[in-house]
């Protein structure tokens, strides 16, 4: 075939349409933030994000198996897969000139992973399972410095490699039963490994990300959790999530400037987390939803533009909630039905008929998206199991005697609290389907929130009072004057529990210190009764809605 192609002039490639998506780390944004780089077959494509103009790096003889870009953006490195008994090339390209800088060949059959050192001095490469070695290359001299077996003989294969962010002599490798911290001894042309200690945890490492200050590195596992390892000692510092692990494993990790961690999972989800427990920071602050009369509307927060409108003629929507997986919007309607819609197109996904005979007035969903809890005008609480193609009534809880106004679910999905106009808030065990505690007050409860640590709830309603209550026994802790005139209808609390916000018939937005129990800021802008209020997941905005149809976005008063 090589002789055949040498006999003819080659056609010039103009453009490529397609993306394989199966190459690990196969889509990269160049540091200039103007181009993306990705492999397709044996060609690497550099594509301008604005003009879509493409440039092609064509030197491999078989499919590209890995692609890496240096921090400065000067170099692109690609490795390929070949056949048993043949060596697999690594090619370093000059990004500006789009020409080959060096071709380096040592690994057998496949190049598993590549990483550049922070100052473009070295490239580290991992061979595939038929090779099993890790090699350090000098980029300037275009030659290898040294190599070593990537794992001890009793371990499996290494799949991932990552350099430190501020040290050219330190990198990490991980794989099946192996996690190693390596130090380059340049004078002696050696790389020396230290086995990382993860205690009783036995994990297969999919991907590695290093903290910006090199204090820790994060390892995504096939088990669906993230290990946090000390860069200095190689010891396990923390791991998570303990429960609700990521489905089909963690396949990609990026630490953001905010020090939050963006996680890609095997089932196609992108999740924002925070170390050290790596619980999902659910929701996005760029979108929010509102409902009024026969319509649900989705809004783009930065531009205040309406993105989607869902209408059900001659009906009234009483409440909406985004499912935690982002795949649906569930809604409560006065005709007694629960309707679920797609958030992208507004298409009706399913309807639960006859959910409540006096209209559905409140709705909430568990974090695993497997259950919906609804409240009705008749006071009943009903629990529904959600399956891919069906919905099933599971249990009815019948202690409220009037309209259910608000439902909040505990993070472990085992407990919820419901507020009602009958003057009670009930804390339910939604595993046993039984009441745990009841909170009583001479009021019509309009809103309730768990404190993030979930040992207390706060309530408010028609009596204008804000109550703090113990979850354990339902006892009152303290009471505040929430308003001087009219009921408090809406309430939300920050994820750390330091502050909460309220709004109601006095048309004021109030920003409270939780522990102090004092108003710190007041928002004046509504001309109608405030019905609901919400703090964005990014803690940058507060959204409030009122009976006159107004939606107000407030700047969160503190910088995180």
C-alpha positions as CSV (number, residue, x, y, z in Angstrom):
1,X,0.0,0.0,0.0
2,X,2.9,2.4,0.8
3,X,4.4,1.7,-2.6
4,X,1.1,2.2,-4.3
5,X,0.6,5.7,-2.7
6,X,4.1,6.8,-3.5
7,X,3.4,6.4,-7.2
8,X,0.7,9.1,-7.3
9,X,0.2,12.7,-6.3
10,X,-2.0,13.0,-3.3
11,X,-5.3,14.9,-3.2
12,X,-5.5,17.8,-0.8
13,X,-7.9,17.3,2.1
14,X,-10.2,20.3,2.4
15,X,-12.5,19.5,5.4
16,X,-13.6,16.7,7.7
17,X,-17.1,16.2,9.1
18,X,-17.3,13.8,12.0
19,X,-16.2,13.1,15.5
20,X,-15.5,9.6,16.9
21,X,-15.7,10.4,20.6
22,X,-14.1,7.1,21.7
23,X,-10.5,8.5,22.2
24,X,-9.8,9.3,25.8
25,X,-9.3,13.1,26.2
26,X,-10.0,13.2,22.5
27,X,-11.5,16.7,22.5
28,X,-9.2,19.6,23.7
29,X,-9.5,23.3,23.6
30,X,-6.2,25.0,22.6
31,X,-4.9,27.5,25.2
32,X,-5.6,30.3,22.8
33,X,-9.3,29.5,23.4
34,X,-10.0,30.0,19.7
35,X,-9.4,26.5,18.4
36,X,-10.4,22.9,19.3
37,X,-8.3,19.9,18.5
38,X,-9.6,16.4,18.1
39,X,-8.6,13.1,16.3
40,X,-10.5,11.4,13.6
41,X,-8.9,8.1,12.4
42,X,-5.3,8.7,11.7
43,X,-5.7,12.5,11.4
44,X,-5.7,15.2,14.1
45,X,-8.0,18.2,13.3
46,X,-7.4,21.8,14.4
47,X,-10.7,23.7,14.0
48,X,-11.3,27.4,14.6
49,X,-14.4,27.9,16.8
50,X,-15.5,31.1,15.1
51,X,-14.8,30.4,11.4
52,X,-14.9,26.6,11.5
53,X,-11.7,26.6,9.3
54,X,-9.8,23.4,9.7
55,X,-6.1,22.4,9.6
56,X,-5.0,18.8,9.5
57,X,-2.1,17.0,11.1
58,X,-1.5,13.9,9.0
59,X,1.4,11.6,9.7
60,X,0.1,8.5,11.5
61,X,-0.2,5.2,9.8
62,X,-3.1,4.0,12.0
63,X,-5.8,5.4,14.3
64,X,-4.8,8.0,16.9
65,X,-5.3,6.6,20.4
66,X,-4.5,9.7,22.5
67,X,-4.0,13.4,22.0
68,X,-2.4,16.0,24.3
69,X,-1.7,19.7,24.1
70,X,1.1,21.5,26.0
71,X,0.2,24.2,28.4
72,X,1.8,26.9,26.3
73,X,-0.1,25.6,23.3
74,X,3.2,25.3,21.3
75,X,3.0,21.6,20.9
76,X,0.4,18.9,20.1
77,X,1.3,15.3,20.8
78,X,-0.5,12.3,19.4
79,X,0.0,8.5,19.9
80,X,-1.4,5.8,17.8
81,X,-2.5,2.1,17.9
82,X,-1.0,-0.5,15.7
83,X,-0.8,-4.3,15.5
84,X,0.8,-6.9,17.8
85,X,4.5,-7.1,17.2
86,X,4.7,-3.6,15.6
87,X,5.8,-0.4,17.4
88,X,3.4,2.6,17.8
89,X,4.5,6.1,16.9
90,X,4.3,9.2,19.0
91,X,4.3,12.4,17.0
92,X,4.9,15.9,18.3
93,X,3.6,18.7,16.1
94,X,4.5,22.4,16.1
95,X,1.1,24.1,16.6
96,X,1.9,27.3,14.8
97,X,3.6,25.8,11.7
98,X,1.4,22.7,11.7
99,X,4.4,20.5,10.9
100,X,6.0,17.5,12.6
101,X,8.5,18.5,15.3
102,X,9.5,14.9,16.2
103,X,8.5,11.3,15.7
104,X,9.4,9.0,18.6
105,X,9.0,5.2,18.6
106,X,9.4,2.8,21.5
107,X,6.1,1.5,22.7
108,X,4.6,-1.8,21.4
109,X,1.2,-1.9,19.8
110,X,-0.4,1.1,21.4
111,X,0.2,4.4,23.0
112,X,-2.2,4.5,25.9
113,X,-1.8,8.1,27.3
114,X,0.4,11.2,27.0
115,X,1.1,14.3,29.1
116,X,3.3,17.3,28.7
117,X,5.3,18.8,31.6
118,X,4.2,22.3,32.7
119,X,7.1,24.1,31.0
120,X,7.1,22.0,27.8
121,X,10.4,20.4,28.7
122,X,9.3,16.7,28.7
123,X,6.6,14.4,27.4
124,X,5.6,11.3,29.4
125,X,4.0,8.4,27.5
126,X,2.3,5.2,28.6
127,X,2.3,2.1,26.5
128,X,-0.8,-0.2,26.2
129,X,-1.3,-3.6,27.8
130,X,1.1,-5.3,25.4
131,X,3.8,-2.8,26.3
132,X,3.3,-1.8,30.0
133,X,6.1,0.8,30.1
134,X,6.2,4.5,31.0
135,X,8.8,6.6,29.1
136,X,10.0,10.2,29.6
137,X,11.0,12.1,26.4
138,X,13.1,15.3,26.0
139,X,11.1,17.5,23.7
140,X,14.1,19.7,22.7
141,X,16.4,16.8,21.8
142,X,13.6,14.7,20.5
143,X,14.9,11.6,22.3
144,X,14.0,9.4,25.2
145,X,15.5,10.1,28.6
146,X,14.5,6.9,30.4
147,X,11.8,4.4,30.9
148,X,10.4,2.0,33.4
149,X,7.6,-0.6,33.9
150,X,4.5,1.4,34.6
151,X,3.2,-1.1,37.3
152,X,4.4,-3.8,39.6
153,X,4.0,-7.3,38.1
154,X,1.0,-8.1,40.3
155,X,-1.0,-5.0,39.3
156,X,-3.0,-4.6,36.1
157,X,-2.5,-2.0,33.4
158,X,-1.9,1.8,33.7
159,X,-4.4,3.9,31.7
160,X,-3.9,7.5,32.7
161,X,-0.9,9.8,33.2
162,X,-0.8,13.4,34.4
163,X,2.1,15.9,35.1
164,X,2.1,18.2,38.1
165,X,1.1,21.8,37.3
166,X,4.2,23.5,38.7
167,X,6.9,20.8,38.6
168,X,8.6,19.4,35.5
169,X,9.9,16.4,37.4
170,X,6.7,15.0,39.0
171,X,3.9,13.0,37.4
172,X,1.2,10.4,38.3
173,X,0.1,7.2,36.6
174,X,-3.0,5.2,37.5
175,X,-4.9,2.2,36.3
176,X,-6.1,-1.2,37.4
177,X,-4.8,-1.8,41.0
178,X,-2.1,0.8,40.4
179,X,-1.6,4.4,41.4
180,X,1.9,5.8,41.4
181,X,3.6,9.2,42.0
182,X,6.8,9.5,40.0
183,X,9.9,11.7,40.4
184,X,12.3,12.3,37.5
185,X,16.0,12.0,38.5
186,X,17.5,13.7,35.5
187,X,21.2,13.4,36.4
188,X,20.9,9.6,36.8
189,X,18.4,9.3,33.9
190,X,15.9,7.4,36.2
191,X,12.3,7.8,37.1
192,X,11.5,6.6,40.6
193,X,7.9,5.6,41.6
194,X,6.2,5.9,45.0
195,X,3.1,3.7,45.5
196,X,0.1,5.8,46.6
197,X,-1.7,4.4,49.6
198,X,-5.5,4.3,49.4
199,X,-6.1,2.1,52.5
200,X,-8.9,-0.4,52.1
201,X,-10.1,1.1,48.9
202,X,-9.4,-0.9,45.8
203,X,-10.1,1.1,42.7
204,X,-9.5,1.1,39.0
205,X,-8.4,4.6,37.9
206,X,-9.9,6.1,34.8
207,X,-8.6,9.6,34.8
208,X,-6.4,12.0,36.9
209,X,-6.6,15.7,37.5
210,X,-4.1,17.7,39.5
211,X,-5.1,20.7,41.7
212,X,-3.8,24.0,40.5
213,X,-1.4,24.4,43.5
214,X,-0.2,20.8,43.3
215,X,-1.4,20.1,46.8
216,X,-3.6,17.2,45.7
217,X,-4.6,15.2,42.7
218,X,-8.0,13.7,42.0
219,X,-8.6,10.2,40.5
220,X,-11.8,9.3,38.8
221,X,-12.7,5.6,39.2
222,X,-14.8,2.9,37.5
223,X,-16.6,2.6,40.8
224,X,-18.1,6.0,40.3
225,X,-16.3,7.9,43.1
226,X,-13.3,10.3,43.2
227,X,-10.2,9.8,45.3
228,X,-8.3,12.8,46.6
229,X,-4.6,12.0,47.1
230,X,-1.9,14.2,48.7
231,X,0.8,15.1,46.2
232,X,3.3,15.4,49.0
233,X,2.8,12.1,50.7
234,X,0.8,9.9,48.2
235,X,-1.7,9.2,50.9
236,X,-5.5,9.1,50.5
237,X,-6.9,12.4,51.9
238,X,-10.5,12.0,51.1
239,X,-13.0,10.4,48.7
240,X,-16.6,10.7,47.6
241,X,-19.4,10.7,47.1
242,X,-20.0,8.0,49.7
243,X,-23.6,7.5,48.5
244,X,-25.1,8.1,45.1
245,X,-21.9,7.3,43.2
246,X,-21.7,8.4,39.5
247,X,-23.3,5.9,37.2
248,X,-20.9,3.9,35.0
249,X,-17.9,5.4,36.5
250,X,-16.0,8.8,36.4
251,X,-14.4,9.1,33.0
252,X,-13.2,12.7,33.0
253,X,-12.3,15.4,35.7
254,X,-11.4,19.1,35.4
255,X,-10.7,21.4,38.3
256,X,-12.2,24.9,37.6
257,X,-10.9,28.3,38.7
258,X,-13.5,28.3,41.4
259,X,-11.9,25.1,42.7
260,X,-15.1,23.2,42.0
261,X,-14.6,20.0,40.1
262,X,-16.4,19.2,36.8
263,X,-17.0,15.5,36.4
264,X,-17.9,13.5,33.3
265,X,-19.5,10.1,33.8
266,X,-19.9,6.9,31.9
267,X,-23.6,7.4,31.3
268,X,-23.1,10.8,29.7
269,X,-23.7,13.2,32.5
270,X,-21.6,16.3,33.3
271,X,-21.8,17.1,37.0
272,X,-20.4,20.0,39.0
273,X,-18.9,18.9,42.4
274,X,-17.0,20.3,45.3
275,X,-14.1,18.7,47.1
276,X,-13.6,17.0,49.5
277,X,-16.9,15.0,49.5
278,X,-17.6,15.4,45.7
279,X,-21.3,15.7,46.1
280,X,-23.0,17.1,43.0
281,X,-23.7,20.8,43.1
282,X,-27.1,20.3,41.4
283,X,-28.6,22.7,39.0
284,X,-27.3,25.4,36.7
285,X,-27.4,29.1,37.5
286,X,-27.7,30.0,33.8
287,X,-31.3,28.7,33.6
288,X,-34.4,29.1,35.8
289,X,-38.1,28.2,35.3
290,X,-41.3,30.0,36.3
291,X,-45.0,29.0,36.1
292,X,-48.1,31.1,35.9
293,X,-51.6,30.1,34.9
294,X,-51.4,27.9,31.9
295,X,-47.7,28.3,31.1
296,X,-44.3,27.2,32.2
297,X,-41.4,29.4,30.9
298,X,-37.6,28.7,30.9
299,X,-35.3,31.7,31.1
300,X,-31.7,32.4,30.4
301,X,-30.3,34.1,33.5
302,X,-27.4,36.2,31.9
303,X,-29.6,37.7,29.2
304,X,-33.1,37.6,30.8
305,X,-34.3,36.0,27.5
306,X,-37.1,33.4,27.4
307,X,-35.8,30.2,25.9
308,X,-38.9,28.0,26.1
309,X,-42.6,28.3,26.7
310,X,-44.8,25.3,27.6
311,X,-48.6,25.8,27.5
312,X,-51.5,23.7,28.7
313,X,-54.6,25.6,27.7
314,X,-57.3,26.3,30.2
315,X,-55.3,24.8,33.1
316,X,-53.2,26.4,36.0
317,X,-49.7,25.2,36.9
318,X,-49.2,25.5,40.6
319,X,-45.6,24.3,40.9
320,X,-42.6,23.1,38.9
321,X,-39.3,21.4,39.6
322,X,-36.3,20.4,37.5
323,X,-35.4,16.8,37.9
324,X,-31.8,16.5,39.2
325,X,-30.5,14.7,36.1
326,X,-31.7,17.6,34.0
327,X,-33.8,15.3,31.7
328,X,-37.2,16.6,32.6
329,X,-39.3,19.3,34.2
330,X,-42.1,18.0,36.5
331,X,-45.1,20.2,37.1
332,X,-48.2,20.3,39.3
333,X,-51.6,21.2,37.8
334,X,-55.0,22.2,39.1
335,X,-56.7,19.4,37.1
336,X,-55.1,16.9,39.4
337,X,-52.4,15.8,37.0
338,X,-48.6,15.7,37.2
339,X,-47.0,16.5,33.8
340,X,-43.4,16.0,32.8
341,X,-41.8,17.9,29.9
342,X,-38.4,17.8,28.2
343,X,-36.4,20.9,29.1
344,X,-35.0,21.4,25.6
345,X,-38.2,21.2,23.5
346,X,-41.1,21.3,26.0
347,X,-42.4,18.0,24.6
348,X,-44.8,16.2,27.0
349,X,-42.9,13.1,28.3
350,X,-45.6,11.6,30.5
351,X,-48.7,12.4,32.5
352,X,-49.8,11.0,35.8
353,X,-53.6,11.2,35.8
354,X,-55.7,11.6,38.9
355,X,-52.7,12.3,41.1
356,X,-54.9,14.4,43.4
357,X,-58.7,14.9,43.2
358,X,-58.5,18.5,44.4
359,X,-55.6,19.6,42.2
360,X,-51.8,19.1,42.6
361,X,-50.5,22.0,44.7
362,X,-46.8,21.0,45.5
363,X,-44.2,18.7,44.0
364,X,-40.7,17.5,44.6
365,X,-38.4,14.8,43.3
366,X,-35.7,12.7,45.0
367,X,-32.1,13.2,44.0
368,X,-31.9,9.9,42.3
369,X,-34.8,10.9,40.1
370,X,-36.6,7.7,40.9
371,X,-39.5,9.1,42.9
372,X,-41.8,12.1,42.8
373,X,-43.6,13.3,45.9
374,X,-46.7,15.3,45.4
375,X,-49.2,17.2,47.6
376,X,-52.8,18.1,46.9
377,X,-55.5,20.5,47.7
378,X,-57.2,17.8,49.8
379,X,-54.1,17.5,52.0
380,X,-52.8,14.1,50.8
381,X,-49.1,13.4,50.2
382,X,-48.5,10.8,47.4
383,X,-45.3,9.1,46.4
384,X,-44.8,7.9,42.8
385,X,-42.0,5.7,41.4
386,X,-40.7,6.8,38.0
387,X,-39.5,4.2,35.5
388,X,-38.2,4.8,32.0
389,X,-41.6,3.9,30.4
390,X,-44.1,4.0,33.3
391,X,-45.0,5.7,36.6
392,X,-46.4,3.8,39.6
393,X,-48.3,5.0,42.7
394,X,-46.4,3.7,45.7
395,X,-47.9,5.2,48.9
396,X,-50.4,7.8,50.2
397,X,-49.8,9.7,53.4
398,X,-53.1,11.1,54.9
399,X,-52.5,13.3,57.9
400,X,-52.8,16.9,56.5
401,X,-56.3,18.2,56.5
402,X,-55.8,21.1,54.1
403,X,-53.8,22.2,51.1
404,X,-50.2,21.1,50.9
405,X,-48.1,24.2,50.1
406,X,-44.5,23.0,50.1
407,X,-42.4,19.8,50.0
408,X,-38.7,19.5,50.6
409,X,-36.7,16.2,50.5
410,X,-33.7,15.3,52.6
411,X,-30.5,14.8,50.6
412,X,-30.4,11.0,51.4
413,X,-33.9,10.6,49.8
414,X,-35.2,8.9,53.0
415,X,-37.1,11.7,54.6
416,X,-39.2,14.7,53.5
417,X,-40.9,17.6,55.2
418,X,-44.3,18.9,54.0
419,X,-46.0,22.2,54.9
420,X,-49.8,22.7,54.9
421,X,-52.4,25.4,55.4
422,X,-53.8,23.3,58.2
423,X,-51.1,24.6,60.6
424,X,-48.8,21.6,60.5
425,X,-45.5,20.7,59.0
426,X,-44.9,16.9,59.0
427,X,-41.6,15.2,58.7
428,X,-42.1,11.8,56.9
429,X,-40.0,8.7,56.6
430,X,-40.4,8.0,52.9
431,X,-38.9,4.5,53.2
432,X,-41.4,3.2,55.8
433,X,-44.1,5.7,54.6
434,X,-44.8,6.8,58.1
435,X,-44.7,10.1,60.1
436,X,-41.6,10.9,62.1
437,X,-42.6,14.2,63.7
438,X,-45.2,16.9,63.4
439,X,-44.7,20.6,63.9
440,X,-47.8,22.6,65.0
441,X,-48.4,26.3,64.9
442,X,-51.4,28.7,64.7
443,X,-50.8,29.6,61.1
444,X,-51.2,28.6,57.5
445,X,-47.7,27.3,56.6
446,X,-46.6,28.6,53.2
447,X,-43.0,27.5,53.0
448,X,-40.4,25.2,54.7
449,X,-36.7,24.6,54.2
450,X,-34.2,22.1,55.6
451,X,-31.0,23.6,57.0
452,X,-28.2,22.0,54.8
453,X,-27.0,20.0,57.8
454,X,-30.6,18.8,58.1
455,X,-30.9,18.8,61.8
456,X,-33.3,21.8,61.7
457,X,-36.0,23.2,59.5
458,X,-37.3,26.8,59.1
459,X,-40.9,27.6,58.3
460,X,-43.1,30.6,57.7
461,X,-46.5,31.5,56.6
462,X,-49.7,33.5,57.3
463,X,-48.7,34.5,60.8
464,X,-45.6,36.5,59.5
465,X,-43.4,34.5,61.8
466,X,-40.2,32.6,60.9
467,X,-39.8,29.5,63.0
468,X,-36.7,27.3,63.6
469,X,-37.6,23.7,64.5
470,X,-35.7,20.6,65.6
471,X,-36.1,17.7,63.1
472,X,-35.4,15.1,65.8
473,X,-38.4,15.9,68.0
474,X,-40.3,18.8,66.2
475,X,-39.6,21.2,69.1
476,X,-39.5,24.9,68.5
477,X,-36.0,26.5,68.8
478,X,-36.7,30.2,68.0
479,X,-39.2,32.5,66.4
480,X,-38.5,35.7,64.4
481,X,-40.8,38.4,63.0
482,X,-40.5,37.7,59.3
483,X,-42.7,40.6,58.2
484,X,-44.6,43.5,59.7
485,X,-47.5,43.2,57.3
486,X,-48.8,40.1,55.5
487,X,-47.7,36.5,55.1
488,X,-44.3,35.2,54.2
489,X,-44.8,33.1,51.1
490,X,-41.4,32.1,49.8
491,X,-38.1,31.1,51.4
492,X,-34.8,29.6,50.4
493,X,-31.5,28.9,52.1
494,X,-27.9,28.9,51.0
495,X,-26.0,25.6,50.5
496,X,-23.8,26.3,53.5
497,X,-26.7,27.4,55.7
498,X,-25.2,30.8,56.7
499,X,-28.0,32.8,55.1
500,X,-31.6,32.6,53.9
501,X,-34.0,34.8,52.0
502,X,-37.7,35.5,52.3
503,X,-40.4,37.3,50.4
504,X,-44.1,37.8,50.9
505,X,-47.1,40.2,51.0
506,X,-45.0,43.2,52.1
507,X,-43.4,43.1,48.6
508,X,-39.9,43.1,50.2
509,X,-37.0,40.7,49.7
510,X,-35.2,40.1,52.9
511,X,-31.7,38.6,53.3
512,X,-31.1,37.0,56.7
513,X,-28.2,35.7,58.7
514,X,-29.3,32.2,59.8
515,X,-27.5,32.1,63.2
516,X,-28.0,35.8,64.0
517,X,-31.7,35.8,63.0
518,X,-31.4,39.3,61.7
519,X,-32.1,41.0,58.4
520,X,-28.8,42.0,56.7
521,X,-30.2,43.3,53.3
522,X,-33.6,44.3,52.0
523,X,-34.6,44.3,48.3
524,X,-37.2,46.8,47.2
525,X,-38.6,46.4,43.7
526,X,-41.7,44.3,43.6
527,X,-45.1,46.0,43.2
528,X,-47.1,42.9,44.0
529,X,-47.0,40.1,46.6
530,X,-43.9,38.0,46.4
531,X,-44.9,34.4,45.9
532,X,-41.6,32.5,45.5
533,X,-37.9,33.1,45.9
534,X,-34.8,31.1,45.0
535,X,-31.0,31.4,45.4
536,X,-29.1,30.2,42.3
537,X,-26.8,27.2,42.7
538,X,-23.7,29.4,42.0
539,X,-24.8,31.7,44.8
540,X,-24.6,34.7,42.4
541,X,-28.2,35.5,42.0
542,X,-31.5,35.6,43.8
543,X,-34.7,35.2,41.7
544,X,-38.1,36.3,43.0
545,X,-41.5,36.3,41.4
546,X,-44.6,38.2,42.4
547,X,-48.4,38.1,41.8
548,X,-48.2,41.0,39.3
549,X,-46.2,38.7,36.9
550,X,-42.8,40.3,37.6
551,X,-39.6,38.3,37.8
552,X,-36.8,40.1,39.5
553,X,-33.1,39.0,39.5
554,X,-31.1,40.3,42.4
555,X,-27.3,40.2,42.8
556,X,-26.2,38.0,45.7
557,X,-24.6,40.4,48.2
558,X,-21.5,38.4,48.9
559,X,-18.7,37.3,46.6
560,X,-17.8,33.6,47.0
